[in-house]
Amino acid sequence: MTINKTAGAPPDHDPFGFLTLGETAKWARISLRTFQREIAEGRGPDIVRISKRRSFTTPAGRAAWVQRRMKRSKYVNDPVQHQAAREHTR
């Protein structure tokens, strides 16, 4: 029997905040394929590889990735333009 030392957390909870690639894609609300493509093109977050088959992202890596993605967004510095574009697509 395995004892979960993190009270109230699900058994697969990582106390360091590591997420699998699938979990990270879901967290970022993008498809896993899009996320894999970003990693392959060097635009994804830093990846921690535990073994050939186990790869994770860290909280710091995800935060830096989000910051880089925001800088690439054409609306990040102009919220008025962003709102106008959203209203135009409705």
N, C-alpha and C positions, 0 to 999 in steps of 0.2 A: 504494500500500500504506500502510495506517494503522499507526503504531507505538503500541502501548500503553505509556505511560510509567510505569504503576503495575505493577511486576513481580508476576506471579502472579495478577493480578486479571482477571476477565472483561472483555471489551472494553467493556461498557456500565457498568462500575463508575464511580461518581461519588465522587471523593476528598473531596467536601464532605459526603457522607452524605445528599444529597437523594434522596427516593424519589418515584416517580410516585404518583398517587392509587390506582391498582390495586395497586401494591407496598405502599403504606401499609395498605390494607384487608387485604391478605394478612398483613402483619406484625402487625396488630392482631387477626387471626383473626375478622374480621367480613366480611359480604358487601360487595361494592362498592356495591350499592344502599343498604345501611344507612349506609355511610360517606358517600355522596353526600347522603343525607337529612340526616345530622348537619351536614354543611358548609352545606347550604341553610338549615337552621334556626339556624345560628350556633353550633352546639355542637361543631364539628370543630376540627382544628388550624389554625393560620395557614397559608395557602396562598401560595406564591411562583408567580406567573404569569409565565412567560417570554414567552409569546405567547398568542393566543386559544386555541390547541390544546394548549399545553404547560404543565402545572401540576405543582408539586412540593410536598412537605412537607420541612421541615428537621428535623434532630435535636432542636434546642431547641423547635421547635413541637410535635413529637410528644411530647416529655417533658412539656411544659406541659399538653397535651391529656390525657395519661394521668393526670396529677395531678388535673385537673378531673373526669375520669371516676371516679376513686377517691373523691373527696369526695362524689359523687352516689350512690355505692354504699351501700346500707343495711347492708352487712356489713363495711365497711372498718374501723370502730371496734370491732367486736365479733366477733373470730375464732371464739369459741365458738358464737355464733349461726350464723355462716356454716357451720361444720362440721356443726352439727345440721341445717341446711337441706339440705346436701349428702347427709347420710345418710338424710334423710327421702325424698329423691327417688330413691333407689336401689331 
